Amino acid sequence: MLAEADVVRGRTVTSFFAIKTDLINAGANWVDKEVVRDGNIITSRVPSDLPAFMRTIIEALAEKKG
């Protein structure tokens, strides 16, 4: 979805390995980490990364509130 929306060009992201090439071809800097935050884009790889993903989402929301 992010690649199709053309919002990953020049951004650092992570993802499930099966779409790594798609993101790279869309101009993203792909890294293999459980969660990556690049500005307001937060990405993760697999369901087991959900705790780290949710912590990062909560941190981002708290920053916007404060």
SULNORDA-V223678 format. One record per backbone hydrogen bond with DSSP energy under -0.5 kcal/mol. CO is the residue of the C=O (numbers start at 1). NH is the residue of the N-H. If there is no record, write none. Layout:
BEGIN
<<CO	NH> <CO	NH>>
END
This chain:
BEGIN
<<1	5> <2	7> <3	6> <8	11> <11	13> <11	29> <13	31> <16	19> <17	20> <19	23> <20	24> <21	25> <22	26> <23	28> <24	27> <27	10> <28	30> <29	13> <31	33> <34	45> <36	38> <36	43> <38	41> <40	42> <41	38> <43	36> <46	49> <47	50> <49	53> <50	54> <51	55> <52	56> <53	57> <54	58> <55	59> <56	60> <57	61> <58	62> <59	63> <60	64> <61	65> <62	66>>
END
